Amino acid sequence: MKAIHVISAVIGGAIAGAAVGLLFAPEKGSDARSKIADCLKKKGICLKKNKMEELVEEIEDQLNESI
């Protein structure tokens, strides 16, 4: 298989995956972050909004590094 076919398949798959993810996402990101913060509060961990954003960015960076 030619490299251009592999690259096209990967890009096409990424676009399709993103589209499906947006269409079937259960809720908005802000709602999901609120639920995560509530869950952490119940466990005795209190994060302020700016700390939550830092945590989200750190997780995003870790995910990007692993991909």
C-alpha positions in Angstrom: 0.0 0.0 0.0 1.3 3.4 -0.9 2.2 5.9 1.8 -0.3 8.4 0.5 -3.1 5.9 0.9 -2.2 5.3 4.5 -2.0 9.0 5.2 -5.3 9.6 3.5 -6.9 6.8 5.5 -5.6 8.1 8.8 -6.8 11.7 8.0 -10.1 10.4 6.9 -10.5 8.3 10.0 -9.6 11.2 12.2 -12.2 13.5 10.5 -14.9 10.8 10.7 -14.1 10.1 14.4 -14.2 13.8 15.3 -17.5 14.2 13.5 -19.1 11.2 15.3 -17.7 12.4 18.6 -19.3 15.8 18.2 -22.6 14.3 17.1 -22.8 11.7 19.9 -21.2 13.7 22.7 -23.4 13.2 25.8 -23.0 16.8 27.0 -21.0 20.0 26.7 -17.5 20.1 28.0 -18.3 22.7 30.7 -21.1 20.3 32.0 -18.7 17.4 32.1 -16.1 19.5 34.0 -18.7 20.5 36.5 -19.6 16.9 37.1 -16.0 16.0 37.5 -15.5 18.8 40.0 -18.6 17.7 42.0 -17.3 14.2 42.1 -14.0 15.3 43.4 -15.6 17.5 46.0 -17.6 14.5 47.3 -14.3 12.8 47.7 -12.8 15.7 49.7 -10.8 17.2 46.8 -11.6 20.9 46.2 -10.4 22.4 42.9 -11.0 26.0 42.0 -11.9 26.8 38.4 -8.4 27.9 37.4 -7.0 24.7 39.0 -9.5 22.6 37.1 -8.5 24.3 33.8 -4.8 23.5 34.7 -5.8 19.9 35.3 -7.6 19.7 32.0 -4.6 21.2 30.1 -2.3 18.7 31.9 -4.4 15.7 30.9 -4.7 17.0 27.4 -0.9 17.4 27.2 -0.4 13.8 28.5 -2.9 12.5 25.9 -1.2 14.4 23.1 2.2 13.0 24.1 0.9 9.4 24.2 -0.6 9.7 20.7 
